[in-house]
Each structure stands twice: as C-alpha cells, then as structure tokens.
Amino acid sequence: MAVSSSSFLSTTSLTNSKSNISFASSISPSLRSVVFRSSIPATSHRRSMTVRSKIREIFMPALSSTMTEGKIVSWIKTEGEKLAKGESVVVVESDKADMDVETFYDGYLAAIVVGEGETAPVGTAIGLLAETEAEIEEAKTKAASKSSSSVVEAVVPSPPPVTSSPAPAIAQPAPVTAVADGPRKTVATPYAKKLAKQHKVDIGSIAGTGPFGRITASDVETAAGIAPSKSSVAQPPPPPTPVAAKATTTTTNLPPLLPDSSIVPFTAMQSAVSKNMIESLSVPTFRVGYPVNTDALDALYEKVKPKGVTMTALLAKAAGMALAQHPVVNASCKDGKSFSYNANINIAVAVAINGGLITPVLQDADKLDLYLLSQKWKELVGKARSKQLQPHEYNSGTFTLSNLGMFGVDRFDAILPPGQGAIMAVGASKPTVVADKDGFFSVKNTMLVNVTADHRIVYGADLAAFLQTFAKIIENPDSLTL
C-alpha cells in the first residue's frame, strides 16, 4: 500500500470584542507559542503567551493534483486507540488509488468525524487526535457538534423565507413523514453510534433531531436518560420543506427512467476520468493515421516473449525512441499561452481495471533496457489492479499509449489527456495485401496507428515525421534490444 501523510494541527479561533487581533503561530508537537499584536490602540502593549495544543484535526489529504474529495475506505485504528507518529490511521480512496494516511503526532484517535464509506472534500477534518487519554471525551464532544453543524450548513445553507411557506408545512416534521410508511435507514454520527453501543440503547428506536432525522450524540444521551437534550430546544434544525420542493422540481425536469433501469453514481475514479475528458474538449486536436508493417516486430516478440518481454514494453520502447528524435511531440501545453519541452520521456499506458481506467507510467522509457522495462511494466500493472499506485506512478506521463489490438480492434481514436501533447492509439496487427514500389503484391502483417495531438504545439508535419520514425523502428526492431 502506498503511503501518503496528512495530519495537521488545527488553529484555534481567538476573538476580542473590542479589537481585531492577528497572530502568528509556531508549532511544536506539544506547545504552540502565539504572539498577539493588537491593531487598534497605539499605546497598547504586546503580550506573549503560550497555548498548549490539546486536540488536533486529521484532514482529508490531497493525494493527487486532480483530487477534490476522498472516500474513507476503512479506519485502520479505532476510537480511543493510541497512535504513534508515522503510524497509518486510515485508508483513503482517491480518484486513482487507495492510500494509507499517517499521523504526524503521538496521541489517541479521539473521534472519527467521517465514517467508512463516506466522502469528504480535501482539507476537511475526518478525525480528531487527542494528546492525552483525559482529553478524549472533550474531542468527542467537539466531533459531535462539528458533525451536526456541518450537515446543517451543507444541506440547508440558508433558512427559507417565512412568508413563502405556510405554517402547517413548517410545523410538520418532514423526516418522520418520509419514513413513516416503511423501514428507514438509520443515519447517525459516529460518536452517536458509539454512545448507543456503550449505553446499550437501540439506535434504531431513536428519533433524530439533526437535519433530515440524523441522530446526534444528544439524542442518544436523552434516550439513555443521562443528559437532557439541548439541541432540539436551543437550535431546532431549519425545515427541509423548501429543499425537498427544489429537489422535486429538479427531478421532474429530468427524462423519466426506462422500466427496470437504475441509477449508478460515479466512483471516485470514474468522476476523475469524466472531469479529464470534459477538460480535453477545450483543447484543439487533430488526428493522423499511419500503417506499420509488423512482420519483423512479431518475429522479435516470439524470441523475447519467453524472457518475460511484453508487446506493451516493445511498443513503449519504440515510441520512446521515436519521441527522443521528435521532442515537440513529447511537449506539454498547460496554460494555453506557452508550452514546455519535457526533459524526460515518460510513457503512460492505458490499463482497464475494475470500475475504471488508469495510466501507469513507464518513466524514461527511451533509456531503460527492454527487459527491465518489461519487468517494471508488470509491477505497475499489479499495483494498478490492486489500487496501490503512488501518485508519481500515474500522473507523470508526457505521452500516452493506448493499445486495443489484443481485442481485435483494427483502428480507433483516443482522447488526448489534459496536459500532454499527444496520445497514440494502436490497433491489431492483421494480414493485409500490400503492393511494393515495383507493383508486386504480397501479404504482410500491418497495424494501423492513429495519433491524436494538441494542434497548439504539434503540427501535421511534426506528427507525420514522428510516425515515419516510429514505423522505421518497428519495421527494423533490432535497436529495441540494444
């Protein structure tokens, strides 16, 4: 499992009713020194004080440049368990892989804010870390209030106008009505679930006072008879009637589903692919096809296959050697105003995996020995299918290779990945009748290669020259084994 770390110290919000205060903090594992500077009276003096950090937040990390939210696959540690610095705490699913998240500090996993199977935006708190065992309860209380307030803000960002909603609609509790006719799914905060288990309370029998019937810690405590409920009296949740009405309006505008059809939400990987494909539409591209004789390559493959060499490695090696002679095809344009020549030739190869598509990268494909390149490719495919690729192993490509020849596809066009100059689509090698320069016909194995390129930096002549070089390497492949 690849490792990525993300656990940061939260900054306590300090306010003064008479003045605006700005501060700079210096953080150590146990102490934070804060120097306050008051911005109003010129005669005010400077104070120095030390604030002991007690509770830290574990944030959802950004595991790739395209990741905007992550999904909790599993919590390795449980609430109340002691943690050591550098120890893995949780497994997060990004848009490309599953990764362990470590803690930077010693302490106790006091509370889980985002449960398994739930998603959270990058940078939001997914858990709380307490320094000592005595501070766990304080962190749990903080987690319960944070969970309740964040759901209220996310679901109902502003209260509806009083004049537009009749009194009966406001007084009627929508969550109870929605589930009164059948079984309902119990929705509760992680801390509420733990309290229910601790006090042996049937959480399914509790009526939640949170947004849309969510059960909070206060609800469990009330049901257990250990504390009065404060949230339902002091701050009742805003009525969800306008939100439900808006959702109904949106749903009715969509075309009706066909009989026996179902809606399947995108996975994190599918969402990332969708985003990248839409982004690619903004790039002006063009396509050039080229037939390549593969008789010599097929003969070489039969010789090196017993030694572990794959056809993918042969094609990637040939593409890398051709790119070394035509660096503009390996260039990148990311801002629409300039482009850069990449110092390395990193061939990204499209691989279909369960639930999506990923492109492991063969770095320095033009320089690596063919046998080492094949070994590296097998390792990358294994990591990709077990979702263990590290970010630099899938987001550092400068040129992409997509091969559907093993499926019998003779030709296809590929969509250009964002930030790259070109992508090569390789079809199957098939017996084809060809004529030589003297007009004699013969049958040769031929594959069709189509390249999609960014027309802002690569022109037709550039791509034609690159394909001629690639074809020469394939038709005379001895240089691939040197």
CORVENDA-V804701 format. One line per field, one symbol per residue. ss: DSSP state (H for helix, E for strand, - for the rest). burial: + if it has 9 or more other C-alpha atoms within 8 Angstrom, else -. A space follows every 10 residues. Layout:
BEGIN
ss: ???
burial: ???
END
This chain:
BEGIN
ss: --EEE--E-- ---------- EEEEEEE--- EEEEEEEE-- ------EEEE EE--EEEEE- --------EE EEEEE----- -EE----EEE EEE----EEE EE----EEEE EE------EE E---EEEEEE --HHHHHHHH HHHHHHHHHH HHHHH----- ------HHHH H--HHHHHH- -------E-H HHHHHHHH-- --HHH----- HHH-E-HHHH HHHH------ HHHH------ HHHHHHHHHH HHH------- -------HHH HHHHHHHHHH ----EEEEEE EEE-HHHHHH HHHHHHH--- HHHHHHHHHH HHHHH-HHHH -E-------E ------EEEE EEE--EEEEE EE-------H HHHHHHHHHH HHHHH----- HHH-----EE EEE-HHH--- ---------- -EEEEE---E EEEEE----- EEEEEEEEEE EEEE-----H HHHHHHHHHH HHHHH-HHHH H-
burial: -+++++++-- ---------+ +--------- ++++++++-- ---------- ---+++++++ ++-+--+-++ +++++---++ +-+++--+++ ++++++++++ ++++++++++ ++++-+--++ ++--++++++ ++--++--++ --++--++-- +++--+---- ----+----+ ---+----+- -------+++ +++-++---- +-+--+-+++ +-++++++++ ++++----+- ++----+-++ +--------- ---------- -------+++ +++--++-++ ----+-++-- -++++++--+ +--++--+++ --++-+++++ ++++-+++++ ++++----+- ++--++++++ +-+--+++++ ++++++---+ +-+++++--+ +-+++-++++ --++++++++ +++++---++ ++++-+++-+ ++++++++++ ----+----- ---+++++++ +++++-++-- -++++++-++ +-+++++--+ --
END
